Amino acid sequence: MSTIAPDSITVSDRERSLRVFPAGSNGEFDLPADLTMVVRSGSGCRLRDTEGRDWLDMSMGWGSAMPGHAHPAIVEAVQRQLASGTNFAYTNEASLALAEQIVALSPACDRVRFCTSGSEAILYCLRLARAFTGRSGVLKFEGAYHGASDIGVLSLMPREQRPFPQPEPSCDGTTDRDVLVAPYNDLATTRRIVEQAADTLGAIIVEPFQRCLPPVPGFLSGLRTLCNEFRIPLIFDEVVTGFRFAYGGAQTYYGVTPDLVAYGKALGGGLPIGAYGGRADIMTLVEESRLGTGKPYVWTASTLGCNAVSCAAACAALHLYRTPGAYECLHALGRRLRDGLTTAVKEAGVPAQVLGDGPLGMVAFSSSPVIDYRSTAAADRKLGRRVMLGLFSRGVFLNPMGTKLYLSLAHDFSAVDTLVHHFRASLREALAVRE
Ligand SMILES: Cc1ncc(COP(=O)(O)O)c(C=O)c1O
C-alpha cells in the first residue's frame, strides 16, 4: 500500500499517476516521465491539466470526441438520459433510434448490434465471418490495428518483417494461429495469398484507410472482387473511418460495401460504444433460437453494449454529423493542416511525406512515397518522435508514438495554424539536435 496519501500536497499529480498507472497512463501514450500530465477537463479542442496549463488537443480522445469535448448537445443528451436510467441491457428507446440511423446510413448494415468498444465490435465481426463460412483463417494487412485482441495486434509493428503471409507478433502473450498477413495496397500479392489459402480463409479484414494511409485506387474494390470470387466475407474496420470522412463512412467515401462492418470512436461522440453489423444472412447467426439446432450460431453479449447513455450520446453525435456543412468543415480543416505541414517540411528542407485525408494528418519523414507498413517503417522515426515530443512540450496534446493527428468539429483554422506554428518550431529544434 502507498505510504503517501493521494491528496498529499507534497506529491504532484504526475508522481501520483506514475505510482498507480504503468508509465503514468492508461495505455500507449509512451511519454517521458517529465512530460506526463493529468487532465482535469476538456472543452472544445482544448484540455486543461491539473497544474492549470491549457493544451491544444490533437488526439481528441483518440478520435472519439469528434464533436469536441463537452459539446453542449452531447452533455444535454447524456444528462437527459442519466435521469431516466443508464443501462437495461435490452433494447431501449435510445438504442433503437441509434440502430435505425446506422442501418439507414451504412450500406453494409441490414442489422446491427451494440457493444462497448471497437475491439469488441471487431471480435464479433471476425467470429461471425468464421462461423458463417466454417473456416477459421483470417487475412489481415501488415501494420493494421484491429483492436486489442491477438489478431488485432498481430503484425501491427513487425520488426523482422517476415516474408508474406507469415504473421509476426507485435506483443508477447499473443498467439498467431490461423492468421495470414498481406501488404496493404498490394492487390497482386494479396490475390496470390488468397488463391493459395482460399479453402481456409473465413474473413478478410481491412482498415479501409489504414492508420493514416489512403487506399490506392482499385485496392478496396479489388478486395471486394476477390472476396466475391472466393466467397470470403469482407470486413471493414470502420472504427476510425466511420462518420469521419463522410456520414456513411469509408463505405460511401470509397464506394465499396463490405459484408460486415465494425464501428466505434466517433460514433459515441466521446462516450464508450462499439457497433457491428452487416448482411442479414450473416447477422442472423447471433439469434439464440439457432442454439442447439445444428445451424451455425455465434455468441454475442455485452453487458453495457446498448447502454442508453452511450446510445443517447451517439444519437446526438450523429445529429451533429448530419448538420449541413459538417463534413465540408472537417475536410477544410484537414486540408489546411496538411497544407501547413507540407509547407513547414519544405521550408525546413527535410524529406517528408504528409499523409492523411479528411480531418486526419500525419508526417512521415521519408523521401520515398509511403503507401504501406514497410514504407512507413522506413521513415526516420527518431526524428518523428522528437518532433512529436517537441509539440507536446509546447502544449499540444497528442500521442507521441507518431500516430495520426485528429481534428474535430471544435477545431478551427486558428487552432490548426497554431499547431503548424508549433510544428515548425519543433521541427527546427529536432533537426538542430540531429545535426
Ligand atoms: C482501426 C481501429 N480499429 C479498432 C480499434 C480499437 O478500438 P477500441 O480502442 O475502441 O477498442 C482502434 C483503436 O484505436 C482502431 O484505430
The ligand as an SDF file (V2000), in Angstrom:
LIG
                    3D

 16 16  0  0  0  0  0  0  0  0999 V2000
   -8.7290    0.9570  -36.7710 C   0  0  0  0  0  0  0  0  0  0  0  0
   -9.0220    0.6270  -35.3310 C   0  0  0  0  0  0  0  0  0  0  0  0
   -9.7170   -0.4670  -35.0410 N   0  0  0  0  0  0  0  0  0  0  0  0
  -10.0280   -0.7870  -33.7760 C   0  0  0  0  0  0  0  0  0  0  0  0
   -9.6340   -0.0180  -32.7180 C   0  0  0  0  0  0  0  0  0  0  0  0
   -9.9680   -0.4120  -31.3090 C   0  0  0  0  0  0  0  0  0  0  0  0
  -10.9940    0.3620  -30.8020 O   0  0  0  0  0  0  0  0  0  0  0  0
  -11.1870    0.4730  -29.2090 P   0  0  0  0  0  0  0  0  0  0  0  0
   -9.9700    1.1520  -28.6720 O   0  0  0  0  0  0  0  0  0  0  0  0
  -12.4600    1.2550  -29.0610 O   0  0  0  0  0  0  0  0  0  0  0  0
  -11.3310   -0.9100  -28.6960 O   0  0  0  0  0  0  0  0  0  0  0  0
   -8.8940    1.1430  -32.9610 C   0  0  0  0  0  0  0  0  0  0  0  0
   -8.4480    1.9830  -31.8540 C   0  0  0  0  0  0  0  0  0  0  0  0
   -7.6270    2.8660  -31.9690 O   0  0  0  0  0  0  0  0  0  0  0  0
   -8.5660    1.4700  -34.3000 C   0  0  0  0  0  0  0  0  0  0  0  0
   -7.8130    2.5470  -34.5900 O   0  0  0  0  0  0  0  0  0  0  0  0
  1  2  1  0
  2  3  1  0
  2 15  2  0
  3  4  2  0
  4  5  1  0
  5  6  1  0
  5 12  2  0
  6  7  1  0
  7  8  1  0
  8  9  2  0
  8 10  1  0
  8 11  1  0
 12 13  1  0
 12 15  1  0
 13 14  2  0
 15 16  1  0
M  END
$$$$
